[in-house]
Amino acid sequence: MWRACLRAVFGRNLLVVVLELVVTGLEPDFAYPLENVTIPQGRDATFTCVVKNLGGYRVSPSSSVSGDHSGSAKARPQSSHHHQPSLYMTFIFIYQLAVPIEVAWIKADTKAILAIHEHVITNNARLSVTHSDYNTWTLNIRAARREDRGIYMCQVNTDPMKSQSAFLEVVIPPDIISEETSNDMMVPEGGSAKLVCKARGYPKPDIVWKREDGTEIISRASLTGGKTKIPTAGGETLTLSKVTRGEMGAYLCIASNGVPPSVSKRMMLHVHFHPMVQVPNQLVGAPIGTNVTLVCHVEASPKAINYWTRESDEMIISNSKYAMSEIKTSVYSVQMRLVIMNLQKHDLGGYKCISKNSIGDAEGNIRLYDMELPKHSKKTGDRRSEDDAGDLIVDRDHRLNHVHQGPLRETGSTLEPAFDEDDNSTSTTSKQNASLVIIAIILVALHHLLAST
C-alpha cells in the first residue's frame, strides 16, 4: 500500500529502492557440538544445546527490492512554476524490533518436530524440554526405547536457520530366548546330541559354549571321525556326535554383546548306558579278628541301585557287623565300600557287589579268605613284664588292622609281621651258627679229597 501511495505522489517514473537493514552484533552460533549418546534400553537420555551470541540480535523475516521502469513517454504539460524530476530515488529505512531466539528439537529421520523452545509438540509423555542459563536448551528422553533410536537435531530460528545433530543409540543387553533354547537332554551312549541356544539383544549377541567343570569339549569330524578337544565352541548350535559317558555333564551357553550383563543357561547332558562294575581286588586276605574293607567301582547312567550280597545271594544290611558307603567319583561313577568288622570264620567266603538301573545290571565278585600270621618264639631270658607283652600285641594288631583297611592287591595281602629287636638278634645268631657249620663240613670234605689222592 505504501508503495502505491508513493507512486501516486511521485508519478510512474519512479525507482523505489527499499533497504531493510538489520541492526545486529555477532550472529548466534552453537557453543558446543551436540554429542552422540549410547544408552541401554530403559535408561534416560539427554541432549544439550548451548547457543552463544544472543545479545542485540535482530531477525528480519523478509527483505525486498522493487522498482518500476515504465517506458511510456507521454508528453505532459509543464508548469512554469514547478519542475518535476524524471527520476526520484527514495531510501526508506525500516528498523524492526528484536525477535526472541528460539530452539526447536527435530527427529531428523522422521522429520517430526518434537519441541519448540520449552513446549513439547509431539504426543510423547516421555519427552520434555528444559531451558536454563538463558542460552541452554536440554531435550530429555525418559526410559528410552528401541524406537527412540535415530538422529536428533537442535535448530535455531536464525535467517538462514542453523542446526546441529547427534545420534541416539539404544542398546539392549542379551537375553536368552527360553522357548527356542534346549533344556536338559538325554542320549544313549554312542548317539548324537544337538544343543541349541538362542538369544535376543542389540547388537546381536554372540553365543559361546563351555563345560561347567572346565573340561574340554570334544569335537568330532563327520567324515573322518577324528576328534579335537577345544576349551570353548561358538555358534547357536553345539553338535556332539558319538557321545561317550565322559562327555556327560553340564554345558553352559553364554550370550554377550558388549552390553552388560552377559547371560547364560545351564544344560545337563545325560548319557545313558547299562551299569559296569570293576573290582580292583577279587581275592582279599585278612587275619581273623581284624576289620577288612571290600571295594567295587561302579559306572552307570541313569543312577543305579547298588547293594552287597553274600555268594548265597543273601542281601547284606548295615548294622554293627557291616558298614556300607558310596563315594561319588564323577557324574556317573561311584565307589562302593563294604567294611566287615571283627572278621570271623563264618565271614569268610564270597561277596557280590551288584548295580542295577533301568537299562541293565552288572555285578562283581570278591572272595575273602583267612590269612594267618606266622608265630615267633620269645627269646629266653626276656625280662619284659606281662603288661609290656600285652601292649606289644595290641600295638601289633593295631598296625595290622590299619594296613588291611587300605587297598589290597588281587594276589592277597602284602602284610609282613613286625618283629622286635630281641627276635632280630636271635635270628642273627642262628644264621651265624649255621654258617660256621657249613664251613666246617666243606673243610672236612676237602681233607678227605686230598687224602685219597
DRENDO-1510 file (C-alpha; in Angstrom, 1 decimal, always signed):
<recs>
REC; n; res; u; v; w
REC; 1; MET; +0.0; +0.0; +0.0 .
REC; 2; TRP; +2.8; +2.4; +0.9 .
REC; 3; ARG; +4.4; +1.7; -2.5 .
REC; 4; ALA; +1.1; +2.6; -4.3 .
REC; 5; CYS; +0.9; +5.8; -2.3 .
REC; 6; LEU; +4.5; +6.7; -3.3 .
REC; 7; ARG; +3.7; +6.1; -6.9 .
REC; 8; ALA; +0.6; +8.3; -6.7 .
REC; 9; VAL; +2.6; +11.1; -5.2 .
REC; 10; PHE; +5.8; +10.8; -7.3 .
REC; 11; GLY; +4.4; +9.5; -10.6 .
REC; 12; ARG; +5.0; +6.4; -12.6 .
REC; 13; ASN; +8.7; +7.1; -13.4 .
REC; 14; LEU; +9.8; +6.1; -10.0 .
REC; 15; LEU; +12.5; +3.8; -8.9 .
REC; 16; VAL; +11.9; +2.8; -5.3 .
REC; 17; VAL; +14.6; +1.1; -3.5 .
REC; 18; VAL; +13.7; -0.3; -0.2 .
REC; 19; LEU; +16.6; -1.3; +2.0 .
REC; 20; GLU; +15.7; -3.2; +5.1 .
REC; 21; LEU; +18.6; -3.0; +7.5 .
REC; 22; VAL; +19.3; -5.5; +10.2 .
REC; 23; VAL; +20.9; -4.0; +13.2 .
REC; 24; THR; +23.0; -6.7; +14.8 .
REC; 25; GLY; +26.2; -7.8; +16.5 .
REC; 26; LEU; +27.7; -11.3; +16.1 .
REC; 27; GLU; +25.3; -13.9; +14.8 .
REC; 28; PRO; +24.1; -16.6; +17.2 .
REC; 29; ASP; +26.0; -19.9; +17.0 .
REC; 30; PHE; +26.4; -23.1; +18.9 .
REC; 31; ALA; +28.8; -23.0; +21.8 .
REC; 32; TYR; +29.4; -26.8; +21.8 .
REC; 33; PRO; +28.8; -29.6; +19.4 .
REC; 34; LEU; +25.9; -31.9; +20.1 .
REC; 35; GLU; +27.3; -35.2; +21.3 .
REC; 36; ASN; +26.2; -38.7; +20.3 .
REC; 37; VAL; +24.6; -40.8; +23.1 .
REC; 38; THR; +24.6; -44.5; +23.6 .
REC; 39; ILE; +22.5; -45.9; +26.5 .
REC; 40; PRO; +20.9; -49.3; +27.4 .
REC; 41; GLN; +17.2; -49.6; +26.9 .
REC; 42; GLY; +15.2; -48.2; +29.8 .
REC; 43; ARG; +17.8; -45.6; +30.8 .
REC; 44; ASP; +17.2; -41.8; +30.4 .
REC; 45; ALA; +18.9; -39.9; +27.5 .
REC; 46; THR; +19.6; -36.2; +27.3 .
REC; 47; PHE; +20.8; -33.8; +24.5 .
REC; 48; THR; +22.0; -30.4; +25.5 .
REC; 49; CYS; +22.1; -27.5; +23.0 .
REC; 50; VAL; +24.0; -24.3; +24.0 .
REC; 51; VAL; +23.7; -21.1; +21.9 .
REC; 52; LYS; +26.1; -18.2; +22.2 .
REC; 53; ASN; +26.0; -14.5; +20.9 .
REC; 54; LEU; +22.3; -13.9; +21.7 .
REC; 55; GLY; +22.6; -10.2; +22.8 .
REC; 56; GLY; +21.3; -7.5; +20.5 .
REC; 57; TYR; +20.3; -9.8; +17.7 .
REC; 58; ARG; +17.5; -8.7; +15.3 .
REC; 59; VAL; +15.8; -11.0; +13.0 .
REC; 60; SER; +14.4; -9.8; +9.7 .
REC; 61; PRO; +11.7; -12.1; +8.4 .
REC; 62; SER; +11.8; -10.7; +4.8 .
REC; 63; SER; +13.7; -8.3; +2.5 .
REC; 64; SER; +12.8; -7.0; -0.9 .
REC; 65; VAL; +13.9; -4.6; -3.6 .
REC; 66; SER; +11.3; -3.4; -6.2 .
REC; 67; GLY; +11.1; -0.7; -8.9 .
REC; 68; ASP; +9.0; +0.5; -11.8 .
REC; 69; HIS; +10.8; +1.1; -15.0 .
REC; 70; SER; +7.8; +2.1; -17.1 .
REC; 71; GLY; +8.9; +3.2; -20.5 .
REC; 72; SER; +5.8; +5.3; -21.6 .
REC; 73; ALA; +6.8; +8.7; -22.9 .
REC; 74; LYS; +3.6; +10.6; -23.0 .
REC; 75; ALA; +4.2; +14.3; -23.0 .
REC; 76; ARG; +2.7; +16.2; -20.1 .
REC; 77; PRO; +2.2; +19.8; -19.8 .
REC; 78; GLN; +4.9; +21.6; -18.0 .
REC; 79; SER; +4.2; +24.1; -15.3 .
REC; 80; SER; +6.1; +27.3; -15.4 .
REC; 81; HIS; +6.3; +27.3; -11.6 .
REC; 82; HIS; +7.3; +23.7; -10.9 .
REC; 83; HIS; +9.9; +21.4; -12.3 .
REC; 84; GLN; +9.1; +17.6; -11.8 .
REC; 85; PRO; +12.2; +15.5; -12.0 .
REC; 86; SER; +12.1; +12.4; -14.2 .
REC; 87; LEU; +13.7; +10.1; -11.6 .
REC; 88; TYR; +13.3; +10.1; -7.9 .
REC; 89; MET; +15.2; +7.8; -5.5 .
REC; 90; THR; +13.9; +7.3; -2.1 .
REC; 91; PHE; +15.6; +5.4; +0.6 .
REC; 92; ILE; +13.4; +4.1; +3.3 .
REC; 93; PHE; +15.0; +2.5; +6.4 .
REC; 94; ILE; +12.8; +0.1; +8.3 .
REC; 95; TYR; +14.0; -0.9; +11.7 .
REC; 96; GLN; +12.4; -3.9; +13.1 .
REC; 97; LEU; +12.2; -4.9; +16.7 .
REC; 98; ALA; +14.2; -7.8; +18.0 .
REC; 99; VAL; +12.6; -11.3; +17.7 .
REC; 100; PRO; +13.5; -13.7; +20.6 .
REC; 101; ILE; +15.8; -16.6; +19.7 .
REC; 102; GLU; +14.0; -20.0; +19.9 .
REC; 103; VAL; +15.4; -23.5; +19.7 .
REC; 104; ALA; +13.5; -26.4; +18.1 .
REC; 105; TRP; +14.1; -30.1; +18.5 .
REC; 106; ILE; +13.5; -32.3; +15.5 .
REC; 107; LYS; +13.9; -36.1; +14.9 .
REC; 108; ALA; +15.7; -35.9; +11.6 .
REC; 109; ASP; +15.0; -39.4; +10.3 .
REC; 110; THR; +11.2; -39.0; +10.7 .
REC; 111; LYS; +11.2; -35.2; +10.2 .
REC; 112; ALA; +9.0; -34.9; +13.2 .
REC; 113; ILE; +9.1; -31.7; +15.3 .
REC; 114; LEU; +9.4; -32.7; +18.9 .
REC; 115; ALA; +9.6; -29.4; +20.7 .
REC; 116; ILE; +9.9; -25.6; +20.2 .
REC; 117; HIS; +11.6; -23.6; +22.9 .
REC; 118; GLU; +10.1; -25.1; +26.1 .
REC; 119; HIS; +6.9; -26.6; +24.6 .
REC; 120; VAL; +6.7; -30.2; +23.6 .
REC; 121; ILE; +4.8; -30.6; +20.3 .
REC; 122; THR; +4.9; -34.4; +19.8 .
REC; 123; ASN; +2.4; -36.6; +21.7 .
REC; 124; ASN; +5.1; -38.4; +23.8 .
REC; 125; ALA; +4.8; -38.2; +27.5 .
REC; 126; ARG; +8.4; -39.4; +27.9 .
REC; 127; LEU; +9.8; -36.3; +26.2 .
REC; 128; SER; +10.5; -33.0; +28.0 .
REC; 129; VAL; +12.5; -29.8; +27.3 .
REC; 130; THR; +14.2; -27.5; +29.8 .
REC; 131; HIS; +15.6; -24.0; +29.2 .
REC; 132; SER; +18.2; -22.8; +31.7 .
REC; 133; ASP; +21.0; -20.2; +31.9 .
REC; 134; TYR; +19.4; -18.1; +29.2 .
REC; 135; ASN; +21.2; -19.9; +26.4 .
REC; 136; THR; +20.9; -23.6; +27.2 .
REC; 137; TRP; +18.2; -26.0; +26.0 .
REC; 138; THR; +18.0; -29.6; +27.0 .
REC; 139; LEU; +15.9; -32.4; +25.4 .
REC; 140; ASN; +15.1; -35.2; +27.9 .
REC; 141; ILE; +14.0; -38.7; +26.8 .
REC; 142; ARG; +12.9; -40.8; +29.8 .
REC; 143; ALA; +13.1; -44.6; +29.7 .
REC; 144; ALA; +14.5; -44.7; +26.2 .
REC; 145; ARG; +13.1; -47.5; +23.9 .
REC; 146; ARG; +14.5; -49.1; +20.8 .
REC; 147; GLU; +12.2; -47.0; +18.6 .
REC; 148; ASP; +13.8; -43.8; +20.1 .
REC; 149; ARG; +17.0; -44.6; +18.2 .
REC; 150; GLY; +17.9; -42.1; +15.5 .
REC; 151; ILE; +19.2; -38.6; +14.6 .
REC; 152; TYR; +18.1; -35.7; +16.8 .
REC; 153; MET; +18.6; -32.1; +15.6 .
REC; 154; CYS; +18.8; -28.9; +17.5 .
REC; 155; GLN; +17.7; -26.0; +15.3 .
REC; 156; VAL; +18.0; -22.2; +15.9 .
REC; 157; ASN; +15.5; -19.8; +14.1 .
REC; 158; THR; +18.1; -17.6; +12.6 .
REC; 159; ASP; +17.9; -16.5; +8.9 .
REC; 160; PRO; +19.1; -18.8; +7.5 .
REC; 161; MET; +18.5; -21.4; +10.1 .
REC; 162; LYS; +21.3; -23.1; +11.9 .
REC; 163; SER; +21.3; -26.6; +13.2 .
REC; 164; GLN; +23.4; -29.4; +14.6 .
REC; 165; SER; +22.6; -33.1; +15.1 .
REC; 166; ALA; +23.6; -36.1; +17.1 .
REC; 167; PHE; +22.8; -39.8; +17.1 .
REC; 168; LEU; +21.0; -41.7; +19.9 .
REC; 169; GLU; +21.9; -45.4; +20.0 .
REC; 170; VAL; +19.7; -47.5; +22.3 .
REC; 171; VAL; +21.4; -50.8; +23.0 .
REC; 172; ILE; +19.7; -53.9; +24.6 .
REC; 173; PRO; +21.6; -56.4; +26.9 .
REC; 174; PRO; +21.4; -60.0; +25.8 .
REC; 175; ASP; +18.5; -62.2; +26.9 .
REC; 176; ILE; +18.2; -66.0; +26.4 .
REC; 177; ILE; +15.1; -67.0; +24.4 .
REC; 178; SER; +13.8; -69.8; +26.6 .
REC; 179; GLU; +11.3; -71.2; +24.2 .
REC; 180; GLU; +13.9; -71.6; +21.4 .
REC; 181; THR; +16.7; -72.9; +23.7 .
REC; 182; SER; +17.4; -76.5; +24.6 .
REC; 183; ASN; +16.8; -77.9; +28.1 .
REC; 184; ASP; +18.4; -80.9; +29.8 .
REC; 185; MET; +18.9; -83.7; +27.3 .
REC; 186; MET; +19.3; -87.5; +27.5 .
REC; 187; VAL; +21.0; -89.5; +24.8 .
REC; 188; PRO; +22.2; -93.2; +24.6 .
REC; 189; GLU; +26.0; -93.7; +24.6 .
REC; 190; GLY; +27.2; -93.6; +21.0 .
REC; 191; GLY; +24.4; -91.4; +19.9 .
REC; 192; SER; +24.3; -87.7; +18.9 .
REC; 193; ALA; +23.3; -84.6; +20.8 .
REC; 194; LYS; +22.3; -81.2; +19.4 .
REC; 195; LEU; +22.2; -78.4; +21.9 .
REC; 196; VAL; +20.6; -75.1; +20.7 .
REC; 197; CYS; +20.9; -71.6; +22.4 .
REC; 198; LYS; +19.1; -68.5; +21.0 .
REC; 199; ALA; +19.4; -65.0; +22.5 .
REC; 200; ARG; +18.0; -61.6; +21.7 .
REC; 201; GLY; +19.5; -58.2; +22.2 .
REC; 202; TYR; +21.1; -55.3; +20.3 .
REC; 203; PRO; +23.8; -55.6; +18.9 .
REC; 204; LYS; +23.1; -59.2; +18.1 .
REC; 205; PRO; +24.6; -61.4; +20.9 .
REC; 206; ASP; +27.4; -63.8; +20.3 .
REC; 207; ILE; +27.0; -67.4; +21.7 .
REC; 208; VAL; +29.8; -69.3; +23.4 .
REC; 209; TRP; +29.7; -72.8; +24.8 .
REC; 210; LYS; +31.8; -74.3; +27.6 .
REC; 211; ARG; +31.6; -77.1; +30.1 .
REC; 212; GLU; +30.8; -76.2; +33.6 .
REC; 213; ASP; +33.6; -78.3; +35.2 .
REC; 214; GLY; +36.2; -76.7; +32.9 .
REC; 215; THR; +37.0; -79.8; +30.9 .
REC; 216; GLU; +37.4; -79.6; +27.1 .
REC; 217; ILE; +34.6; -80.1; +24.6 .
REC; 218; ILE; +35.2; -83.0; +22.1 .
REC; 219; SER; +34.5; -82.1; +18.5 .
REC; 220; ARG; +34.4; -85.0; +16.0 .
REC; 221; ALA; +34.7; -84.6; +12.3 .
REC; 222; SER; +31.6; -86.0; +10.5 .
REC; 223; LEU; +33.6; -87.7; +7.7 .
REC; 224; THR; +36.9; -88.8; +9.2 .
REC; 225; GLY; +35.7; -89.4; +12.7 .
REC; 226; GLY; +38.7; -87.7; +14.1 .
REC; 227; LYS; +38.2; -85.8; +17.4 .
REC; 228; THR; +39.5; -82.5; +18.6 .
REC; 229; LYS; +39.5; -81.1; +22.1 .
REC; 230; ILE; +38.6; -77.4; +22.4 .
REC; 231; PRO; +38.1; -75.3; +25.5 .
REC; 232; THR; +35.1; -73.4; +24.0 .
REC; 233; ALA; +32.8; -73.6; +21.0 .
REC; 234; GLY; +30.9; -70.8; +19.2 .
REC; 235; GLY; +27.6; -70.5; +17.5 .
REC; 236; GLU; +23.9; -71.0; +18.4 .
REC; 237; THR; +24.2; -74.8; +17.9 .
REC; 238; LEU; +26.5; -77.3; +19.6 .
REC; 239; THR; +26.5; -80.7; +17.9 .
REC; 240; LEU; +28.1; -83.7; +19.7 .
REC; 241; SER; +28.4; -87.0; +17.8 .
REC; 242; LYS; +29.3; -90.5; +19.0 .
REC; 243; VAL; +28.8; -89.3; +22.6 .
REC; 244; THR; +30.6; -91.1; +25.3 .
REC; 245; ARG; +30.0; -91.2; +29.1 .
REC; 246; GLY; +33.0; -88.9; +29.5 .
REC; 247; GLU; +31.1; -86.1; +27.8 .
REC; 248; MET; +28.2; -86.3; +30.3 .
REC; 249; GLY; +27.8; -83.2; +32.5 .
REC; 250; ALA; +26.7; -79.6; +32.5 .
REC; 251; TYR; +27.2; -77.4; +29.5 .
REC; 252; LEU; +26.9; -73.6; +29.7 .
REC; 253; CYS; +25.5; -71.4; +26.9 .
REC; 254; ILE; +26.8; -67.8; +27.4 .
REC; 255; ALA; +25.4; -64.9; +25.4 .
REC; 256; SER; +27.1; -61.5; +25.3 .
REC; 257; ASN; +27.1; -58.4; +23.1 .
REC; 258; GLY; +29.2; -55.9; +24.9 .
REC; 259; VAL; +26.2; -54.6; +26.9 .
REC; 260; PRO; +26.4; -55.8; +30.5 .
REC; 261; PRO; +25.4; -58.1; +31.9 .
REC; 262; SER; +26.1; -61.3; +29.9 .
REC; 263; VAL; +23.6; -64.1; +30.5 .
REC; 264; SER; +24.0; -67.9; +30.5 .
REC; 265; LYS; +21.9; -71.0; +30.6 .
REC; 266; ARG; +22.9; -74.4; +32.1 .
REC; 267; MET; +22.1; -77.5; +30.2 .
REC; 268; MET; +22.7; -81.0; +31.6 .
REC; 269; LEU; +23.6; -83.7; +29.1 .
REC; 270; HIS; +22.8; -87.2; +30.4 .
REC; 271; VAL; +24.4; -90.1; +28.6 .
REC; 272; HIS; +22.6; -93.4; +29.3 .
REC; 273; PHE; +24.4; -96.8; +29.5 .
REC; 274; HIS; +24.0; -100.0; +31.4 .
REC; 275; PRO; +26.0; -100.5; +34.7 .
REC; 276; MET; +29.6; -101.6; +34.6 .
REC; 277; VAL; +31.3; -103.0; +37.8 .
REC; 278; GLN; +35.0; -103.1; +38.2 .
REC; 279; VAL; +36.6; -105.0; +41.1 .
REC; 280; PRO; +40.2; -103.9; +41.9 .
REC; 281; ASN; +40.9; -106.8; +44.3 .
REC; 282; GLN; +39.0; -110.0; +43.6 .
REC; 283; LEU; +40.9; -112.0; +46.2 .
REC; 284; VAL; +41.3; -110.4; +49.7 .
REC; 285; GLY; +43.0; -112.0; +52.7 .
REC; 286; ALA; +42.8; -110.8; +56.2 .
REC; 287; PRO; +43.5; -112.2; +59.7 .
REC; 288; ILE; +40.7; -113.2; +62.0 .
REC; 289; GLY; +39.7; -110.5; +64.4 .
REC; 290; THR; +40.6; -107.6; +62.2 .
REC; 291; ASN; +38.4; -105.2; +60.1 .
REC; 292; VAL; +38.6; -105.6; +56.3 .
REC; 293; THR; +37.3; -103.4; +53.5 .
REC; 294; LEU; +35.9; -104.6; +50.2 .
REC; 295; VAL; +35.8; -102.2; +47.3 .
REC; 296; CYS; +33.9; -102.0; +43.9 .
REC; 297; HIS; +33.9; -99.3; +41.3 .
REC; 298; VAL; +30.5; -98.8; +39.5 .
REC; 299; GLU; +29.7; -96.7; +36.4 .
REC; 300; ALA; +26.0; -96.4; +35.5 .
REC; 301; SER; +23.5; -93.9; +34.0 .
REC; 302; PRO; +20.8; -93.3; +34.8 .
REC; 303; LYS; +21.6; -93.6; +38.5 .
REC; 304; ALA; +21.7; -97.2; +39.7 .
REC; 305; ILE; +20.7; -99.0; +42.8 .
REC; 306; ASN; +23.8; -100.5; +44.4 .
REC; 307; TYR; +24.0; -103.2; +47.1 .
REC; 308; TRP; +26.0; -106.1; +48.5 .
REC; 309; THR; +25.2; -109.8; +49.0 .
REC; 310; ARG; +26.9; -112.9; +50.1 .
REC; 311; GLU; +27.6; -115.6; +47.5 .
REC; 312; SER; +24.3; -117.2; +48.6 .
REC; 313; ASP; +22.5; -114.1; +47.4 .
REC; 314; GLU; +21.7; -113.1; +51.0 .
REC; 315; MET; +21.5; -109.3; +51.0 .
REC; 316; ILE; +23.8; -107.5; +53.4 .
REC; 317; ILE; +22.3; -104.8; +55.6 .
REC; 318; SER; +24.2; -102.1; +57.5 .
REC; 319; ASN; +24.5; -102.9; +61.2 .
REC; 320; SER; +27.2; -103.3; +63.8 .
REC; 321; LYS; +28.8; -106.0; +61.7 .
REC; 322; TYR; +28.7; -104.4; +58.3 .
REC; 323; ALA; +29.2; -100.7; +57.3 .
REC; 324; MET; +28.3; -99.8; +53.7 .
REC; 325; SER; +29.1; -96.5; +52.0 .
REC; 326; GLU; +29.3; -94.9; +48.5 .
REC; 327; ILE; +31.7; -92.2; +47.4 .
REC; 328; LYS; +30.8; -90.3; +44.3 .
REC; 329; THR; +33.8; -90.0; +42.0 .
REC; 330; SER; +32.2; -88.4; +38.9 .
REC; 331; VAL; +28.8; -87.6; +37.4 .
REC; 332; TYR; +28.2; -91.3; +36.6 .
REC; 333; SER; +30.6; -93.3; +38.8 .
REC; 334; VAL; +30.7; -94.2; +42.5 .
REC; 335; GLN; +32.9; -96.3; +44.7 .
REC; 336; MET; +31.1; -99.0; +46.8 .
REC; 337; ARG; +32.7; -99.8; +50.1 .
REC; 338; LEU; +31.8; -102.7; +52.5 .
REC; 339; VAL; +33.6; -102.8; +55.8 .
REC; 340; ILE; +33.4; -106.1; +57.8 .
REC; 341; MET; +34.1; -105.6; +61.4 .
REC; 342; ASN; +35.9; -108.2; +63.6 .
REC; 343; LEU; +36.3; -110.8; +60.9 .
REC; 344; GLN; +35.3; -114.3; +62.0 .
REC; 345; LYS; +35.5; -117.7; +60.3 .
REC; 346; HIS; +31.8; -117.6; +59.2 .
REC; 347; ASP; +32.5; -114.2; +57.5 .
REC; 348; LEU; +34.9; -115.9; +55.0 .
REC; 349; GLY; +33.8; -116.7; +51.5 .
REC; 350; GLY; +32.3; -115.0; +48.5 .
REC; 351; TYR; +30.8; -111.5; +48.3 .
REC; 352; LYS; +29.0; -109.7; +45.5 .
REC; 353; CYS; +28.6; -106.0; +44.7 .
REC; 354; ILE; +25.6; -105.5; +42.4 .
REC; 355; SER; +24.4; -102.5; +40.4 .
REC; 356; LYS; +21.1; -102.2; +38.6 .
REC; 357; ASN; +19.4; -99.4; +36.6 .
REC; 358; SER; +16.6; -99.1; +34.1 .
REC; 359; ILE; +18.9; -100.3; +31.2 .
REC; 360; GLY; +20.5; -103.3; +32.8 .
REC; 361; ASP; +22.6; -104.7; +35.7 .
REC; 362; ALA; +26.1; -105.9; +36.5 .
REC; 363; GLU; +27.9; -107.5; +39.4 .
REC; 364; GLY; +31.4; -108.1; +40.7 .
REC; 365; ASN; +32.7; -110.9; +42.9 .
REC; 366; ILE; +35.2; -110.8; +45.7 .
REC; 367; ARG; +36.5; -113.8; +47.7 .
REC; 368; LEU; +37.6; -113.3; +51.3 .
REC; 369; TYR; +40.0; -115.8; +53.0 .
REC; 370; ASP; +41.8; -116.1; +56.3 .
REC; 371; MET; +45.4; -115.1; +56.3 .
REC; 372; GLU; +47.3; -116.5; +59.3 .
REC; 373; LEU; +50.2; -114.6; +60.7 .
REC; 374; PRO; +53.5; -116.5; +61.4 .
REC; 375; LYS; +54.2; -117.2; +65.0 .
REC; 376; HIS; +57.6; -116.4; +66.6 .
REC; 377; SER; +59.0; -117.7; +69.8 .
REC; 378; LYS; +60.2; -115.4; +72.5 .
REC; 379; LYS; +63.9; -115.1; +73.4 .
REC; 380; THR; +64.7; -116.8; +76.7 .
REC; 381; GLY; +65.6; -114.5; +79.5 .
REC; 382; ASP; +63.2; -111.8; +78.2 .
REC; 383; ARG; +62.7; -109.5; +81.2 .
REC; 384; ARG; +59.6; -107.8; +79.9 .
REC; 385; SER; +56.6; -107.9; +82.1 .
REC; 386; GLU; +53.3; -109.4; +81.1 .
REC; 387; ASP; +51.9; -105.9; +80.7 .
REC; 388; ASP; +54.6; -104.9; +78.3 .
REC; 389; ALA; +54.0; -108.1; +76.3 .
REC; 390; GLY; +50.2; -107.3; +76.2 .
REC; 391; ASP; +50.9; -103.7; +75.0 .
REC; 392; LEU; +53.1; -105.1; +72.2 .
REC; 393; ILE; +50.4; -107.5; +71.0 .
REC; 394; VAL; +47.8; -104.7; +71.0 .
REC; 395; ASP; +50.2; -102.4; +69.1 .
REC; 396; ARG; +50.9; -105.1; +66.5 .
REC; 397; ASP; +47.1; -105.8; +66.0 .
REC; 398; HIS; +46.5; -102.1; +65.6 .
REC; 399; ARG; +49.2; -101.8; +62.8 .
REC; 400; LEU; +47.8; -105.0; +61.2 .
REC; 401; ASN; +44.2; -103.7; +61.0 .
REC; 402; HIS; +45.4; -100.3; +59.7 .
REC; 403; VAL; +47.2; -102.0; +56.8 .
REC; 404; HIS; +44.3; -104.1; +55.9 .
REC; 405; GLN; +41.9; -101.2; +55.7 .
REC; 406; GLY; +43.9; -99.8; +52.7 .
REC; 407; PRO; +43.7; -101.1; +49.1 .
REC; 408; LEU; +44.6; -104.7; +48.7 .
REC; 409; ARG; +46.1; -106.4; +45.7 .
REC; 410; GLU; +44.4; -109.2; +43.8 .
REC; 411; THR; +47.1; -111.6; +44.9 .
REC; 412; GLY; +46.3; -111.0; +48.5 .
REC; 413; SER; +47.8; -109.1; +51.3 .
REC; 414; THR; +51.4; -107.9; +51.3 .
REC; 415; LEU; +51.4; -107.5; +55.0 .
REC; 416; GLU; +54.6; -108.6; +56.8 .
REC; 417; PRO; +54.7; -109.3; +60.5 .
REC; 418; ALA; +56.7; -106.9; +62.7 .
REC; 419; PHE; +59.5; -108.3; +64.9 .
REC; 420; ASP; +61.0; -106.8; +68.0 .
REC; 421; GLU; +64.7; -106.3; +68.5 .
REC; 422; ASP; +65.2; -109.5; +70.5 .
REC; 423; ASP; +63.7; -111.6; +67.8 .
REC; 424; ASN; +66.0; -109.9; +65.3 .
REC; 425; SER; +69.1; -110.7; +67.4 .
REC; 426; THR; +68.1; -114.3; +67.9 .
REC; 427; SER; +67.6; -114.7; +64.1 .
REC; 428; THR; +71.1; -113.2; +63.5 .
REC; 429; THR; +72.8; -115.5; +66.0 .
REC; 430; SER; +71.2; -118.6; +64.4 .
REC; 431; LYS; +72.3; -117.5; +61.0 .
REC; 432; GLN; +75.9; -117.1; +62.2 .
REC; 433; ASN; +76.0; -120.6; +63.8 .
REC; 434; ALA; +74.6; -122.2; +60.6 .
REC; 435; SER; +77.4; -120.5; +58.6 .
REC; 436; LEU; +80.1; -122.0; +60.8 .
REC; 437; VAL; +78.7; -125.5; +60.5 .
REC; 438; ILE; +78.6; -125.2; +56.7 .
REC; 439; ILE; +82.2; -124.0; +56.6 .
REC; 440; ALA; +83.4; -127.0; +58.8 .
REC; 441; ILE; +81.6; -129.5; +56.5 .
REC; 442; ILE; +83.4; -128.0; +53.5 .
REC; 443; LEU; +86.8; -128.2; +55.1 .
REC; 444; VAL; +86.3; -131.9; +56.1 .
REC; 445; ALA; +85.3; -132.8; +52.6 .
REC; 446; LEU; +88.4; -131.1; +51.1 .
REC; 447; HIS; +90.6; -133.0; +53.6 .
REC; 448; HIS; +89.2; -136.4; +52.6 .
REC; 449; LEU; +89.6; -135.5; +48.9 .
REC; 450; LEU; +93.3; -134.6; +49.3 .
REC; 451; ALA; +94.0; -137.8; +51.3 .
REC; 452; SER; +92.5; -140.0; +48.7 .
REC; 453; THR; +94.8; -138.5; +46.0 .
</recs>
